[in-house]
Amino acid sequence: MTQAAAASLSPLARIAETCGAFMPAFLGLAATRVWLQVNHFASYSSSDDGMLTVVCQLFYGLMMVAGGLAALRRPSAKRERQTVAWLGFGIMTFSTVLIMTGKEAGSPDILLVAGVLAGVGGALGGGMWTMAYVRLGMHQAVLYGFLSLALGSAGGLAVSFLPDALGYTVSMFMPAIALLCYQRALKADVGDIPAPEPVYDREPRSTMLLIFGGLAVFGLALGVSRGFPAGEPVPMDAMQRIVHQMGVVAISLFVIWWAIVKRKRLSFSFLWRIEIMLVAAGMLVLSVFPGHLTELAVAVVNIADTLMLGVLWVTLQDVARHTTVSAYAVYGFAWAARVLARDAGRVLIMALGAAGLTSYAAGAVVGIVVFALATSMVILLSDGIPRIRPLFAEDARPASRPLRPHPAPDPEASANAIRRTAPADTAVGDWLRETFDLSERETEVALLIAQGRSKTYIAEQLYLSENTVRTHAKNAYAKMGVHSKQALIDLVSDTKGRI
């Protein structure tokens, strides 16, 4: 759709045009968000859950690093991705049972094991959504991502007012809901999305170091401010919880309104300024009104912390679509930088409190956070990062020559086209679908590319537009972990030799 046509739509029509029929499936990410809040952060009835949160976040970050390293070594197959999803579901559910048991028994040992499992399960349960979202266009990712964040915050707010036992019981259903939605999202037809170019492959390495560094120092500031001033979790009453969660809902809906309804340019620096302003406002209250408005200030800082889930999610989705590096590696390393730095900040403020430096801790906290904020502003508050392509820029639809009118797509004709051009490739196609979770269309396109066919020829044979062929080719390349036509040809040739 052209910009002029999009501008003529009503606000609701613009959202409907963007979301598609499968939006509820992608909103399953909200269930994972609710589970994380309950099990990692004690439903935000306080700023966090103290040492349990530290353990959960440590293993959450380490698991993200491990997943990123594994993704760099080789692409994941369909069975491996399904295994990760089911493992995430099982570990998340079981760790909730352990947390409930450990708290009822007052057993630090059980809680330690539960924290480790909750961290690992949270990483698997959140990371599994990577492949579902990386298929989306920019506007779809923003809409689904921030709507999931808003829905998760609203649900988390409701759960926070339940008795602890009931809250944990409710959270045990969240991994199952997330898994069902994830499986449906993988099967979703996301529409005719322009095929992205891997432009970030040419980005200087210094850019990634700057982004990871900015995320790390900002995460450190968030972690330090969580335990202000002496390292203990700050209790949050009903008003503070409402400020925190509804603040996230309001800002998430504002971002959707800005990017989807108004069709305004969404930039990384725009989102980052919101984050900086929230943390700066919270620290200003802590320093000017010490001991009086601490809970309110922590609630504002928590808005920034929670909102970063959406900011980082859609940013990494955009990066992953425009590079040949595995999406799991892109998400894993960036998410680990944020989580582990925040955990380090949390441990630092706990250490200050445990050392009895409470009178000095307040000043130290303010100084550390202000320094971290200033550093992250210098590093990231620029639309010049990355250099090759601005984040959230819409992919242009390539101009194509006028084609003769095609009849409506005929699945049987498509199948016949494949049989005519490659009658011996049926077994190879079955293997590709099973191993790399390719769709029927992606398999057809991949096999024809491997035969040396042009995208114009493929479009005419399969009754598709050339742009749709490019999209299917991009998705197939990403799933198979190949980065060129020759690599695809080699993979198919090797497969024929084995089958």
Stockholm file with secondary structure:
# STOCKHOLM 1.0

chainA/1-499         MTQAAAASLSPLARIAETCGAFMPAFLGLAATRVWLQVNHFASYSSSDDGMLTVVCQLFYGLMMVAGGLAALRRPSAKRERQTVAWLGFGIMTFSTVLIMTGKEAGSPDILLVAGVLAGVGGALGGGMWTMAYVRLGMHQAVLYGFLSLALGSAGGLAVSFLPDALGYTVSMFMPAIALLCYQRALKADVGDIPAPEPVYDREPRSTMLLIFGGLAVFGLALGVSRGFPAGEPVPMDAMQRIVHQMGVVAISLFVIWWAIVKRKRLSFSFLWRIEIMLVAAGMLVLSVFPGHLTELAVAVVNIADTLMLGVLWVTLQDVARHTTVSAYAVYGFAWAARVLARDAGRVLIMALGAAGLTSYAAGAVVGIVVFALATSMVILLSDGIPRIRPLFAEDARPASRPLRPHPAPDPEASANAIRRTAPADTAVGDWLRETFDLSERETEVALLIAQGRSKTYIAEQLYLSENTVRTHAKNAYAKMGVHSKQALIDLVSDTKGRI
#=GR chainA/1-499 SS CCHHHHHTSCHHHHHHHHHCTTHHHHTTHHHHHHHHHHHHHGGGSBSCCTHHHHHHHHHHHHHHHHHHHHHHHSCCCHHHHHHHHHHHHHHHHHHHHHHHHHHHHTCHHHHHHHHHHHHHHHHHHHHTTHHHHTTSCHHHHHHHHHHHHHHHHHHHHHHHTSCHHHHHHHHHHHHHHHHHHHHHHHTCCCCCCCCCCCGGGGSCHHHHHHHHHHHHHHHHHHHHHHTTTTSSCCBCCHHHHHHHHHHHHHHHHHHHIIIIISCCCCCHHHHHHHHHHHHHHHHHHHHHSTTTSHHHHHHHHHHHHHHHHHHHHHHHHHHHHTSSSCHHHHHHHHHHHHHHHHHHHHHHHHHHHHTTCHHHHHHHHHHHHHHHHHHHHHHHCCTTSSSSSCTTCCCCCCCCCCCCCCCCCCHHHHHHHHHHHCTTCHHHHHHHHHHHCCCHHHHHHHHHHHTTCCHHHHHHHHTCCHHHHHHHHHHHHHHHTCCSHHHHHHHHHHHHHHC
#=GC SS_cons         CCHHHHHTSCHHHHHHHHHCTTHHHHTTHHHHHHHHHHHHHGGGSBSCCTHHHHHHHHHHHHHHHHHHHHHHHSCCCHHHHHHHHHHHHHHHHHHHHHHHHHHHHTCHHHHHHHHHHHHHHHHHHHHTTHHHHTTSCHHHHHHHHHHHHHHHHHHHHHHHTSCHHHHHHHHHHHHHHHHHHHHHHHTCCCCCCCCCCCGGGGSCHHHHHHHHHHHHHHHHHHHHHHTTTTSSCCBCCHHHHHHHHHHHHHHHHHHHIIIIISCCCCCHHHHHHHHHHHHHHHHHHHHHSTTTSHHHHHHHHHHHHHHHHHHHHHHHHHHHHTSSSCHHHHHHHHHHHHHHHHHHHHHHHHHHHHTTCHHHHHHHHHHHHHHHHHHHHHHHCCTTSSSSSCTTCCCCCCCCCCCCCCCCCCHHHHHHHHHHHCTTCHHHHHHHHHHHCCCHHHHHHHHHHHTTCCHHHHHHHHTCCHHHHHHHHHHHHHHHTCCSHHHHHHHHHHHHHHC
//
